[in-house]
Amino acid sequence: MPDQEFMREALREAKIASTKGEVPIGAVLVRDGQILARDHNRREEQSDPTAHAEILVLREAGRLLGGWRLPGSTLYVTIEPCPMCAGALVQARVDRLVYGAPDPKAGAVDSLYHITDDARLNHRLQITSGVLAEESAQLMRDFFKNKR
């Protein structure tokens, strides 16, 4: 089950974020069965509202590959992407998105918006949701429970 294997890697990143006091979201970008980039939320660490795991992974993959277009790639992320991240996935021409738990407050793939499947945009992604969703959701619940 490659999707579960790669999602476990994203969960590892999310756990690192949690230990740093960051919202526990992790992401890995895969092409041809290999992880090109991996990261976790770093908004607090970088004092940057755009330092979401997905954005950081896209930036790193672009640097490694020498371009902003990332066709043939799959992004694995523990929580449904927000509008900024969903838009970045479209712009980067990522082929596929696999996410764990939905985000009913900010999700822009299935929950609130459908950015990655909007026919008005020039690119759409294949979506797989719910991969290791309970583990992803539990990390978030535990993090916010400990914050309060």
N, C-alpha and C positions, 0 to 999 in steps of 0.2 A: 504494500500500500504506500506508494511514494508520497501521496498527499499527506498522509499522517506523519510520515518521517520528516518531511520538510516543515510541517506545522509544529512538530515537536522542537525543531530548531528555532522557530519563531517564538515558541513558549519559553525556551531557554533565554532568549533575549528579553522577553517581557519580565522574567524573574529578575534579571539583572537590573532592569529599570526600577522595579519595585524596591530593591535593596538600596537604590540611590535616592529614593523619595520621588521618583518620576511615576506618572501614571503607567501601569504595567502593560504596555503594548509593544510587541516585538514583530519584526518583519524580516523576511529573507526573499531575495530575488534569485530565481533559478532559470538557467538556460541550458538546454542539452543535458539535463540531469545533474548539473553542477551548480553549487551556490556561488553566485557572482558577488553578492553583497549581503550583509546582515547588519542589523542595528536595532535599537530600541529608542523609545521616546527620550529626548534630551532637552526638552524645553526649559526646565529649571537650570540645568547644567550650563546651557549655552545662552540663557536669557533671550531666547528666540521663540516667538510663537509659532514659527513654521518648522521647528525641529521635531516634527512627528517622525516616527519610525519609517513610515513609507517614503516620505520626502528624502530623508537621509540615505535610504537604500537606493532610491532612484539617482540621487546625486553621485553616490559612490560608483554605481554601475556605469553611469555616463562617463565619469572620469576614466574608469578602467577600459571602457570600450571606445573611448574617443568620440562620443556622439550622444546626443540626447534621445535619439530614437532607439527603443529597446524591443524591436519585434522578436518574436520567438521566445519571449520570456514569460514567466509566471511569477506573480507576487503572492507570497503567503504572509498573511497578517492575522494576528490573534483576534482583533476586533474589527467589525465593519468600518471601512474608511469614512471619514468626514467629507464634506464638500470639497475642501482644498485638496485632500489626498486623492479623492475619486477623480477630480479634474486633472490632477497631475498624471494619473495613470492613463487617462485618455490622451493627454498631450504627449506622453512618452511612447505611445503605441504599444503598450504592454498587451500581450495576447490574452492573458488569462489572470483572473484574480481568484484566490482561494482564501476565504476568511473563516474564522472560528465563530465567535458569538456576534449576534446582531447588536447594534447600538440604537435603541429606540429614541434617544435624545439627540443624536447627531449623525446617524448613519445616512450616507448619501448613495448607497448602492441598492438597498431594498427597503429600508425603514422609512425614511422621510422623503428621499429623492431617489431618482433612478439615473444618475448622471452617466454611469458606465454603459447604459443601454439606451441612451437618448438618440433617437434617429436623426435629430437635427444636428448632431455633432459628426465630425468626420471619421470617428473611430469608435468602435464598440468592443467590449471585452466579453469573453466567456466567463461566467461566474459560477463558482461552486461555494456554497455556504454551509456552515454547520460542522466543519471538520474540527474535531476536538473542542466543540463549542462549550461544553460544560467546564472543561479545564480552563479555558480562556475566561469564561464568565466568572468562575470562582476566584481567579486571580484578581479580577476587578473588584468583586464583592469584598474580598479580604483586605485589599488595599484601602478602599474607602471606609470600611468598618474601622480599621486601625487609625485612619486619619481623624475620625470623629471622636 
